[in-house]
């Protein structure tokens, strides 16, 4: 995902999610030896990179 010593800018945000959905993510993260936050970030990043309706990859790497 990211390294704590990189030079990228980050935005902290919060999300609202139903408790039962969060528990599903938490269980999956635990099975993968990851944090729930890691899994949520991965899901969001995968969505952004796989859906070209929002981003043009050329804009990211300029």
Residue frames as a rotation matrix with the C-alpha (Angstrom) as fourth column:
UNK 1
0.569 0.822 0.000 0.00
0.822 -0.569 0.000 0.00
0.000 0.000 -1.000 0.00
UNK 2
0.676 -0.405 0.616 2.27
-0.164 -0.897 -0.410 2.74
0.719 0.176 -0.673 1.25
UNK 3
-0.003 -0.749 -0.663 5.38
0.850 0.347 -0.397 3.15
0.527 -0.564 0.635 3.31
UNK 4
0.691 0.349 -0.633 5.54
0.688 -0.587 0.427 5.52
-0.222 -0.731 -0.645 6.25
UNK 5
-0.056 -0.812 -0.581 8.68
0.356 -0.560 0.748 7.15
-0.933 -0.165 0.321 4.90
UNK 6
-0.214 -0.011 0.977 7.42
0.977 -0.017 0.213 7.96
0.014 1.000 0.015 1.40
UNK 7
-0.903 -0.258 -0.343 7.01
0.263 -0.964 0.033 11.50
-0.339 -0.061 0.939 0.16
UNK 8
-0.549 0.767 0.332 3.39
0.500 -0.016 0.866 11.25
0.669 0.642 -0.375 -0.96
UNK 9
-0.771 0.443 0.457 0.62
-0.621 -0.682 -0.387 13.43
0.141 -0.582 0.801 0.43
UNK 10
-0.732 0.566 -0.379 -2.24
0.550 0.819 0.161 11.64
0.401 -0.090 -0.911 2.17
UNK 11
-0.422 0.709 0.565 -5.72
-0.674 -0.662 0.327 12.64
0.606 -0.243 0.758 3.22
UNK 12
-0.985 0.163 -0.060 -7.24
0.156 0.682 -0.714 11.13
-0.075 -0.713 -0.698 6.32
UNK 13
-0.438 0.899 -0.012 -10.92
-0.667 -0.316 0.675 10.42
0.603 0.304 0.738 6.10
UNK 14
-0.759 0.300 0.578 -13.59
-0.296 0.632 -0.716 8.54
-0.580 -0.714 -0.391 7.92
UNK 15
-0.691 0.588 -0.421 -16.29
-0.330 0.261 0.907 6.38
0.643 0.766 0.014 6.49
UNK 16
-0.271 0.708 0.652 -19.64
-0.862 0.123 -0.492 5.31
-0.429 -0.695 0.577 7.79
UNK 17
-0.556 0.027 -0.831 -20.35
-0.491 0.795 0.355 1.62
0.670 0.605 -0.429 7.39
UNK 18
0.579 0.808 0.112 -22.95
-0.627 0.353 0.694 -0.70
0.521 -0.472 0.711 8.82
UNK 19
0.114 -0.562 0.820 -21.63
-0.931 0.228 0.285 -2.65
-0.347 -0.795 -0.497 11.75
UNK 20
0.621 0.142 0.771 -22.37
-0.041 0.988 -0.149 -6.03
-0.783 0.061 0.619 10.17
UNK 21
0.932 -0.350 0.092 -20.44
0.105 0.018 -0.994 -5.04
0.346 0.937 0.054 7.02
UNK 22
0.332 -0.837 0.435 -17.55
-0.853 -0.463 -0.241 -3.81
0.403 -0.291 -0.868 9.14
UNK 23
0.282 -0.180 0.942 -17.52
-0.670 0.666 0.328 -7.10
-0.687 -0.724 0.068 11.04
UNK 24
0.930 0.028 0.366 -17.32
0.236 0.718 -0.654 -8.99
-0.281 0.695 0.662 7.74
UNK 25
0.666 -0.727 0.168 -14.30
-0.225 -0.410 -0.884 -6.89
0.711 0.551 -0.437 6.75
UNK 26
0.237 -0.570 0.787 -12.76
-0.971 -0.158 0.178 -7.31
0.023 -0.806 -0.591 10.20
UNK 27
0.603 0.042 0.797 -13.11
-0.252 0.957 0.140 -11.10
-0.757 -0.285 0.588 10.03
UNK 28
0.932 -0.265 0.248 -11.60
0.329 0.329 -0.885 -11.20
0.153 0.906 0.394 6.54
UNK 29
0.496 -0.778 0.385 -8.73
-0.571 -0.626 -0.531 -8.93
0.654 0.043 -0.755 7.59
UNK 30
0.335 -0.338 0.879 -8.01
-0.850 0.293 0.437 -11.08
-0.406 -0.894 -0.189 10.62
UNK 31
0.806 0.013 0.591 -7.86
0.145 0.965 -0.219 -14.23
-0.573 0.263 0.776 8.44
UNK 32
0.758 -0.529 0.382 -5.38
0.400 -0.086 -0.912 -12.46
0.516 0.844 0.146 6.15
UNK 33
0.171 -0.676 -0.717 -3.31
0.952 -0.074 0.297 -11.20
-0.254 -0.733 0.631 9.13
UNK 34
-0.594 -0.247 0.765 -4.07
0.520 -0.844 0.131 -7.61
0.614 0.476 0.630 8.11
UNK 35
-0.802 0.397 -0.446 -5.79
0.188 -0.541 -0.820 -4.68
-0.567 -0.741 0.359 9.73
UNK 36
0.176 0.942 0.285 -9.30
0.815 0.023 -0.579 -3.66
-0.552 0.334 -0.764 8.81
UNK 37
0.507 -0.046 -0.861 -7.95
-0.214 -0.974 -0.074 -0.28
-0.835 0.221 -0.504 7.75
UNK 38
-0.628 -0.773 -0.089 -5.48
-0.353 0.181 0.918 -1.96
-0.693 0.608 -0.386 5.38
UNK 39
-0.600 0.447 0.664 -8.29
0.680 0.722 0.128 -3.95
-0.422 0.528 -0.737 3.80
UNK 40
0.516 0.807 -0.288 -10.55
0.548 -0.569 -0.612 -0.90
-0.658 0.158 -0.736 3.40
UNK 41
0.149 -0.557 -0.817 -7.69
-0.512 -0.750 0.419 1.06
-0.846 0.356 -0.397 1.80
UNK 42
-0.809 -0.495 0.318 -6.93
-0.045 0.591 0.806 -1.83
-0.586 0.638 -0.500 -0.54
UNK 43
-0.138 0.856 0.497 -10.57
0.860 0.353 -0.368 -2.12
-0.491 0.377 -0.786 -1.60
UNK 44
0.658 0.414 -0.629 -10.79
0.161 -0.894 -0.419 1.61
-0.736 0.174 -0.655 -2.31
UNK 45
-0.157 -0.809 -0.567 -7.50
-0.597 -0.380 0.707 1.76
-0.787 0.449 -0.423 -4.21
UNK 46
-0.773 -0.076 0.630 -8.37
0.335 0.794 0.507 -1.32
-0.538 0.603 -0.588 -6.27
UNK 47
0.264 0.949 0.170 -11.72
0.775 -0.104 -0.623 0.25
-0.574 0.297 -0.764 -7.14
UNK 48
0.552 -0.098 -0.828 -10.14
-0.257 -0.965 -0.057 3.54
-0.793 0.244 -0.557 -8.18
UNK 49
-0.448 -0.851 -0.273 -7.47
-0.563 0.031 0.826 1.88
-0.695 0.524 -0.493 -10.31
UNK 50
-0.795 0.159 0.585 -9.90
0.427 0.833 0.353 -0.54
-0.431 0.531 -0.730 -11.97
UNK 51
0.337 0.933 0.126 -12.68
0.838 -0.236 -0.492 1.92
-0.429 0.271 -0.861 -12.71
UNK 52
-0.699 -0.677 0.231 -11.63
0.707 -0.601 0.373 4.44
-0.114 0.424 0.898 -15.33
UNK 53
0.276 0.841 0.466 -14.79
0.792 -0.474 0.386 6.46
0.545 0.262 -0.796 -14.89
UNK 54
0.915 0.104 -0.389 -13.08
0.354 -0.667 0.655 8.55
-0.191 -0.737 -0.648 -12.22
UNK 55
0.394 -0.862 -0.318 -9.40
-0.266 -0.438 0.859 8.68
-0.880 -0.254 -0.402 -13.01
UNK 56
0.915 -0.349 -0.203 -7.17
-0.142 0.192 -0.971 8.82
0.378 0.917 0.126 -16.01
UNK 57
0.734 -0.635 -0.241 -3.95
0.636 0.517 0.574 7.10
-0.240 -0.574 0.783 -14.98
UNK 58
0.011 -0.746 0.666 -1.89
0.768 -0.421 -0.483 9.66
0.640 0.517 0.568 -16.88
UNK 59
0.468 0.240 0.851 -3.12
-0.229 -0.897 0.378 12.31
0.854 -0.372 -0.365 -14.42
UNK 60
0.995 -0.067 -0.075 -1.81
0.094 0.344 0.934 10.29
-0.037 -0.937 0.349 -11.48
UNK 61
0.428 -0.901 0.074 1.74
0.814 0.420 0.402 10.00
-0.393 -0.112 0.913 -12.76
UNK 62
0.533 -0.224 0.816 2.26
0.472 -0.721 -0.507 13.57
0.702 0.656 -0.279 -14.00
